[in-house]
Amino acid sequence: MVVVAQLVELQIVDLAVAGSIPVDHPRLVRFPTAAQNSRIYCILMPRIVAKILLCTTVVTNALPIAVMIALIPLIRSDVLLTVVYAGFILAALMTRQDKKDLIFLIFGFVTLFFSEYLFISTGVETFERRSLLGVMPLWLPFLWAYVFIAIRRMVAAVDRYML
């Protein structure tokens, strides 16, 4: 889905930059440096296509979070759920390799681990599952780490397609 969105984006950029008419087999071209800047060709991109690409990016990043949350009552083993969440994270990192995603993953994991620990120890939050240090579920930091990656990708999409 993302590959198709990127192909449509490249064809629109080709139209905007070169003023060409699309043919059955779009030609692969190397765009000038100015056209590679997303803010320049985003101005030329029709707004409806930009909104479609933005919605596609948001859905493809938010859907795994909804699935991960839906799995919580279905998988009773915290270890198994953590392994499933690690699979989601690895799949996300392998499909789109960006060093910033890894930084956000680590930051989200560490920051939310300590934040959740603070919230739980002060009584703000409570969990019935307490497999990590006897206070929170083992899978919770992994869920938050993926959420951080998804938020980073969605903000980047807003910056790319709407600003």
C-alpha atoms as an extended CHARMM CRD file, in Angstrom:
* protein
*
       163  EXT
         1         1  MET       CA              0.0000000000        0.0000000000        0.0000000000  PROA      1               0.0000000000
         2         2  VAL       CA              2.8540000000        2.3570000000        0.8830000000  PROA      2               0.0000000000
         3         3  VAL       CA              4.7720000000        1.3790000000       -2.2610000000  PROA      3               0.0000000000
         4         4  VAL       CA              1.7540000000        2.2260000000       -4.4230000000  PROA      4               0.0000000000
         5         5  ALA       CA              1.3830000000        5.5650000000       -2.6410000000  PROA      5               0.0000000000
         6         6  GLN       CA              5.0620000000        6.3350000000       -3.2590000000  PROA      6               0.0000000000
         7         7  LEU       CA              4.7470000000        5.3830000000       -6.9510000000  PROA      7               0.0000000000
         8         8  VAL       CA              1.7420000000        7.6870000000       -7.3410000000  PROA      8               0.0000000000
         9         9  GLU       CA              3.6830000000       10.4170000000       -5.5650000000  PROA      9               0.0000000000
        10        10  LEU       CA              6.6630000000        9.9940000000       -7.9170000000  PROA      10              0.0000000000
        11        11  GLN       CA              4.4450000000       10.1540000000      -11.0130000000  PROA      11              0.0000000000
        12        12  ILE       CA              2.8130000000       13.3330000000       -9.7250000000  PROA      12              0.0000000000
        13        13  VAL       CA              6.2210000000       14.8110000000       -8.9870000000  PROA      13              0.0000000000
        14        14  ASP       CA              7.2750000000       13.9210000000      -12.5460000000  PROA      14              0.0000000000
        15        15  LEU       CA              4.2100000000       15.7370000000      -13.8690000000  PROA      15              0.0000000000
        16        16  ALA       CA              4.7870000000       18.7450000000      -11.6540000000  PROA      16              0.0000000000
        17        17  VAL       CA              8.4940000000       19.0510000000      -12.3740000000  PROA      17              0.0000000000
        18        18  ALA       CA              8.7160000000       18.1310000000      -16.0340000000  PROA      18              0.0000000000
        19        19  GLY       CA              5.1870000000       18.9560000000      -17.1290000000  PROA      19              0.0000000000
        20        20  SER       CA              5.0680000000       15.6220000000      -18.9450000000  PROA      20              0.0000000000
        21        21  ILE       CA              2.0390000000       13.5100000000      -19.7300000000  PROA      21              0.0000000000
        22        22  PRO       CA              1.9610000000       10.0650000000      -18.0660000000  PROA      22              0.0000000000
        23        23  VAL       CA              2.3810000000        7.1040000000      -20.3890000000  PROA      23              0.0000000000
        24        24  ASP       CA              1.6790000000        3.4000000000      -19.9590000000  PROA      24              0.0000000000
        25        25  HSD       CA              5.1920000000        2.7970000000      -18.6740000000  PROA      25              0.0000000000
        26        26  PRO       CA              6.3610000000        5.7320000000      -16.5720000000  PROA      26              0.0000000000
        27        27  ARG       CA              9.9740000000        6.5270000000      -17.1030000000  PROA      27              0.0000000000
        28        28  LEU       CA             12.3640000000        6.4780000000      -14.2250000000  PROA      28              0.0000000000
        29        29  VAL       CA             14.0550000000        9.8200000000      -13.9200000000  PROA      29              0.0000000000
        30        30  ARG       CA             16.3800000000       11.4390000000      -11.4590000000  PROA      30              0.0000000000
        31        31  PHE       CA             14.7060000000       14.5880000000      -10.2440000000  PROA      31              0.0000000000
        32        32  PRO       CA             16.6450000000       17.7950000000       -9.8110000000  PROA      32              0.0000000000
        33        33  THR       CA             17.8220000000       18.4870000000       -6.2700000000  PROA      33              0.0000000000
        34        34  ALA       CA             15.1920000000       21.1750000000       -5.8190000000  PROA      34              0.0000000000
        35        35  ALA       CA             12.4110000000       18.7470000000       -6.7710000000  PROA      35              0.0000000000
        36        36  GLN       CA             13.6260000000       16.1770000000       -4.2520000000  PROA      36              0.0000000000
        37        37  ASN       CA             12.8080000000       18.5410000000       -1.4300000000  PROA      37              0.0000000000
        38        38  SER       CA              9.3740000000       17.3860000000       -0.2860000000  PROA      38              0.0000000000
        39        39  ARG       CA              8.2140000000       20.9010000000        0.5840000000  PROA      39              0.0000000000
        40        40  ILE       CA              8.7550000000       22.1120000000       -2.9890000000  PROA      40              0.0000000000
        41        41  TYR       CA              6.8830000000       19.3740000000       -4.8380000000  PROA      41              0.0000000000
        42        42  CYS       CA              4.2320000000       19.1180000000       -2.1360000000  PROA      42              0.0000000000
        43        43  ILE       CA              3.1150000000       22.6160000000       -3.1230000000  PROA      43              0.0000000000
        44        44  LEU       CA              2.6800000000       21.4290000000       -6.6940000000  PROA      44              0.0000000000
        45        45  MET       CA              0.9930000000       18.1610000000       -5.7320000000  PROA      45              0.0000000000
        46        46  PRO       CA             -2.7750000000       18.2570000000       -5.8880000000  PROA      46              0.0000000000
        47        47  ARG       CA             -4.2200000000       18.5600000000       -2.4090000000  PROA      47              0.0000000000
        48        48  ILE       CA             -6.5010000000       15.5620000000       -2.7380000000  PROA      48              0.0000000000
        49        49  VAL       CA             -3.6060000000       13.2210000000       -3.5640000000  PROA      49              0.0000000000
        50        50  ALA       CA             -1.6130000000       14.6070000000       -0.6520000000  PROA      50              0.0000000000
        51        51  LYS       CA             -4.5480000000       13.9450000000        1.6750000000  PROA      51              0.0000000000
        52        52  ILE       CA             -4.9320000000       10.3990000000        0.3650000000  PROA      52              0.0000000000
        53        53  LEU       CA             -1.2390000000        9.7150000000        0.8910000000  PROA      53              0.0000000000
        54        54  LEU       CA             -1.4100000000       11.1980000000        4.3820000000  PROA      54              0.0000000000
        55        55  CYS       CA             -4.4570000000        9.1020000000        5.3090000000  PROA      55              0.0000000000
        56        56  THR       CA             -2.7840000000        5.9750000000        3.9540000000  PROA      56              0.0000000000
        57        57  THR       CA              0.3190000000        6.6400000000        6.0410000000  PROA      57              0.0000000000
        58        58  VAL       CA             -1.6900000000        7.3280000000        9.1890000000  PROA      58              0.0000000000
        59        59  VAL       CA             -3.7930000000        4.1760000000        8.7740000000  PROA      59              0.0000000000
        60        60  THR       CA             -0.8260000000        1.9140000000        8.0150000000  PROA      60              0.0000000000
        61        61  ASN       CA              0.9300000000        3.1690000000       11.1500000000  PROA      61              0.0000000000
        62        62  ALA       CA             -2.1060000000        3.2250000000       13.4680000000  PROA      62              0.0000000000
        63        63  LEU       CA             -3.6070000000       -0.1270000000       12.4750000000  PROA      63              0.0000000000
        64        64  PRO       CA             -0.8680000000       -2.2210000000       14.1150000000  PROA      64              0.0000000000
        65        65  ILE       CA             -1.4240000000       -0.3190000000       17.3820000000  PROA      65              0.0000000000
        66        66  ALA       CA             -5.1160000000       -1.1830000000       17.3070000000  PROA      66              0.0000000000
        67        67  VAL       CA             -4.2740000000       -4.8400000000       16.6110000000  PROA      67              0.0000000000
        68        68  MET       CA             -1.7010000000       -4.8760000000       19.4220000000  PROA      68              0.0000000000
        69        69  ILE       CA             -4.2380000000       -3.4800000000       21.8890000000  PROA      69              0.0000000000
        70        70  ALA       CA             -6.8960000000       -5.9290000000       20.6880000000  PROA      70              0.0000000000
        71        71  LEU       CA             -4.5200000000       -8.8370000000       21.3710000000  PROA      71              0.0000000000
        72        72  ILE       CA             -4.1620000000       -7.9770000000       25.0860000000  PROA      72              0.0000000000
        73        73  PRO       CA             -7.3000000000       -9.8070000000       26.2750000000  PROA      73              0.0000000000
        74        74  LEU       CA             -6.8320000000      -12.6210000000       23.7480000000  PROA      74              0.0000000000
        75        75  ILE       CA             -3.2720000000      -13.6330000000       24.6810000000  PROA      75              0.0000000000
        76        76  ARG       CA             -3.0710000000      -14.3750000000       28.4070000000  PROA      76              0.0000000000
        77        77  SER       CA              0.6720000000      -15.0750000000       28.5040000000  PROA      77              0.0000000000
        78        78  ASP       CA              2.6720000000      -11.8730000000       28.9520000000  PROA      78              0.0000000000
        79        79  VAL       CA              5.8000000000      -13.4980000000       27.5410000000  PROA      79              0.0000000000
        80        80  LEU       CA              3.9910000000      -14.6350000000       24.3930000000  PROA      80              0.0000000000
        81        81  LEU       CA              2.3710000000      -11.2170000000       23.9740000000  PROA      81              0.0000000000
        82        82  THR       CA              5.7920000000       -9.5740000000       24.3560000000  PROA      82              0.0000000000
        83        83  VAL       CA              7.1810000000      -11.8450000000       21.6200000000  PROA      83              0.0000000000
        84        84  VAL       CA              4.2660000000      -10.9070000000       19.3470000000  PROA      84              0.0000000000
        85        85  TYR       CA              4.8770000000       -7.2040000000       20.0280000000  PROA      85              0.0000000000
        86        86  ALA       CA              8.5910000000       -7.6640000000       19.3010000000  PROA      86              0.0000000000
        87        87  GLY       CA              7.5460000000       -9.1830000000       15.9650000000  PROA      87              0.0000000000
        88        88  PHE       CA              5.4520000000       -6.1080000000       15.1790000000  PROA      88              0.0000000000
        89        89  ILE       CA              8.4240000000       -3.8870000000       16.0360000000  PROA      89              0.0000000000
        90        90  LEU       CA             10.8690000000       -5.9000000000       13.9290000000  PROA      90              0.0000000000
        91        91  ALA       CA              8.4610000000       -5.9020000000       10.9740000000  PROA      91              0.0000000000
        92        92  ALA       CA              8.0660000000       -2.1170000000       11.2610000000  PROA      92              0.0000000000
        93        93  LEU       CA             11.8150000000       -1.5710000000       11.4080000000  PROA      93              0.0000000000
        94        94  MET       CA             12.5010000000       -3.9250000000        8.5020000000  PROA      94              0.0000000000
        95        95  THR       CA              9.8620000000       -2.5000000000        6.1580000000  PROA      95              0.0000000000
        96        96  ARG       CA             11.1550000000        1.0290000000        6.4860000000  PROA      96              0.0000000000
        97        97  GLN       CA             14.7050000000        1.3340000000        7.6880000000  PROA      97              0.0000000000
        98        98  ASP       CA             15.4230000000        4.6920000000        9.2650000000  PROA      98              0.0000000000
        99        99  LYS       CA             17.9530000000        5.3310000000       12.0300000000  PROA      99              0.0000000000
       100       100  LYS       CA             15.5860000000        7.8440000000       13.6000000000  PROA      100             0.0000000000
       101       101  ASP       CA             13.0170000000        5.0790000000       14.1260000000  PROA      101             0.0000000000
       102       102  LEU       CA             15.5050000000        3.1280000000       16.2060000000  PROA      102             0.0000000000
       103       103  ILE       CA             16.2400000000        6.2110000000       18.3080000000  PROA      103             0.0000000000
       104       104  PHE       CA             12.5150000000        6.7650000000       18.8990000000  PROA      104             0.0000000000
       105       105  LEU       CA             12.0820000000        3.0790000000       19.7340000000  PROA      105             0.0000000000
       106       106  ILE       CA             14.7830000000        3.1670000000       22.4080000000  PROA      106             0.0000000000
       107       107  PHE       CA             13.6360000000        6.5380000000       23.7450000000  PROA      107             0.0000000000
       108       108  GLY       CA             10.0060000000        5.3720000000       23.9350000000  PROA      108             0.0000000000
       109       109  PHE       CA             10.9530000000        2.1010000000       25.6090000000  PROA      109             0.0000000000
       110       110  VAL       CA             13.1600000000        3.6710000000       28.2950000000  PROA      110             0.0000000000
       111       111  THR       CA             11.0910000000        6.8030000000       28.9210000000  PROA      111             0.0000000000
       112       112  LEU       CA              7.7620000000        5.0510000000       29.1570000000  PROA      112             0.0000000000
       113       113  PHE       CA              9.2140000000        2.2570000000       31.2800000000  PROA      113             0.0000000000
       114       114  PHE       CA             10.2420000000        4.7630000000       33.9480000000  PROA      114             0.0000000000
       115       115  SER       CA              7.0790000000        6.8390000000       33.5190000000  PROA      115             0.0000000000
       116       116  GLU       CA              4.8130000000        3.8200000000       33.8640000000  PROA      116             0.0000000000
       117       117  TYR       CA              6.8270000000        2.6290000000       36.8560000000  PROA      117             0.0000000000
       118       118  LEU       CA              6.3290000000        6.0460000000       38.4850000000  PROA      118             0.0000000000
       119       119  PHE       CA              2.5930000000        6.1020000000       37.7000000000  PROA      119             0.0000000000
       120       120  ILE       CA              2.0840000000        2.5860000000       39.0220000000  PROA      120             0.0000000000
       121       121  SER       CA              4.1640000000        3.1120000000       42.1690000000  PROA      121             0.0000000000
       122       122  THR       CA              2.1800000000        6.2680000000       43.0300000000  PROA      122             0.0000000000
       123       123  GLY       CA             -1.1550000000        4.5550000000       42.4080000000  PROA      123             0.0000000000
       124       124  VAL       CA             -2.1350000000        6.5760000000       39.3250000000  PROA      124             0.0000000000
       125       125  GLU       CA             -2.3310000000        3.3770000000       37.2700000000  PROA      125             0.0000000000
       126       126  THR       CA             -2.8610000000       -0.2280000000       38.2640000000  PROA      126             0.0000000000
       127       127  PHE       CA             -2.4530000000       -3.4640000000       36.3340000000  PROA      127             0.0000000000
       128       128  GLU       CA             -3.6500000000       -6.9520000000       37.1370000000  PROA      128             0.0000000000
       129       129  ARG       CA             -0.7670000000       -8.3780000000       35.1350000000  PROA      129             0.0000000000
       130       130  ARG       CA              2.5270000000       -7.7440000000       36.9330000000  PROA      130             0.0000000000
       131       131  SER       CA              5.1510000000       -9.7770000000       35.1320000000  PROA      131             0.0000000000
       132       132  LEU       CA              7.7910000000       -7.0230000000       34.8620000000  PROA      132             0.0000000000
       133       133  LEU       CA              9.4100000000       -6.2510000000       38.2220000000  PROA      133             0.0000000000
       134       134  GLY       CA              6.1500000000       -7.1870000000       39.8880000000  PROA      134             0.0000000000
       135       135  VAL       CA              4.4980000000       -3.8850000000       38.9350000000  PROA      135             0.0000000000
       136       136  MET       CA              3.5180000000       -3.8610000000       35.2480000000  PROA      136             0.0000000000
       137       137  PRO       CA              2.9980000000       -6.2040000000       32.3240000000  PROA      137             0.0000000000
       138       138  LEU       CA              6.1150000000       -7.2680000000       30.4660000000  PROA      138             0.0000000000
       139       139  TRP       CA              4.5990000000       -6.2000000000       27.1240000000  PROA      139             0.0000000000
       140       140  LEU       CA              3.7600000000       -2.6080000000       28.1420000000  PROA      140             0.0000000000
       141       141  PRO       CA              7.1550000000       -0.9720000000       27.3510000000  PROA      141             0.0000000000
       142       142  PHE       CA              7.1540000000       -2.7520000000       23.9750000000  PROA      142             0.0000000000
       143       143  LEU       CA              3.7150000000       -1.3910000000       23.1460000000  PROA      143             0.0000000000
       144       144  TRP       CA              4.7950000000        2.1360000000       24.0390000000  PROA      144             0.0000000000
       145       145  ALA       CA              8.0220000000        1.7740000000       22.0530000000  PROA      145             0.0000000000
       146       146  TYR       CA              6.0370000000        0.8970000000       18.9250000000  PROA      146             0.0000000000
       147       147  VAL       CA              3.6400000000        3.7800000000       19.5890000000  PROA      147             0.0000000000
       148       148  PHE       CA              6.6240000000        6.1550000000       19.5960000000  PROA      148             0.0000000000
       149       149  ILE       CA              7.7560000000        4.8540000000       16.1770000000  PROA      149             0.0000000000
       150       150  ALA       CA              4.2300000000        5.2020000000       14.7770000000  PROA      150             0.0000000000
       151       151  ILE       CA              3.8530000000        8.7530000000       16.0850000000  PROA      151             0.0000000000
       152       152  ARG       CA              7.2170000000        9.7360000000       14.5910000000  PROA      152             0.0000000000
       153       153  ARG       CA              6.2170000000        8.3350000000       11.2000000000  PROA      153             0.0000000000
       154       154  MET       CA              2.8000000000       10.0220000000       11.2700000000  PROA      154             0.0000000000
       155       155  VAL       CA              4.3080000000       13.4040000000       12.1760000000  PROA      155             0.0000000000
       156       156  ALA       CA              6.8130000000       12.9990000000        9.3460000000  PROA      156             0.0000000000
       157       157  ALA       CA              3.9180000000       12.2810000000        6.9640000000  PROA      157             0.0000000000
       158       158  VAL       CA              2.0790000000       15.3980000000        8.0950000000  PROA      158             0.0000000000
       159       159  ASP       CA              5.2440000000       17.3910000000        7.5320000000  PROA      159             0.0000000000
       160       160  ARG       CA              5.7680000000       15.8270000000        4.0960000000  PROA      160             0.0000000000
       161       161  TYR       CA              2.2290000000       16.0760000000        2.7330000000  PROA      161             0.0000000000
       162       162  MET       CA              0.5530000000       18.9650000000        4.4960000000  PROA      162             0.0000000000
       163       163  LEU       CA              3.1590000000       21.5960000000        5.3370000000  PROA      163             0.0000000000
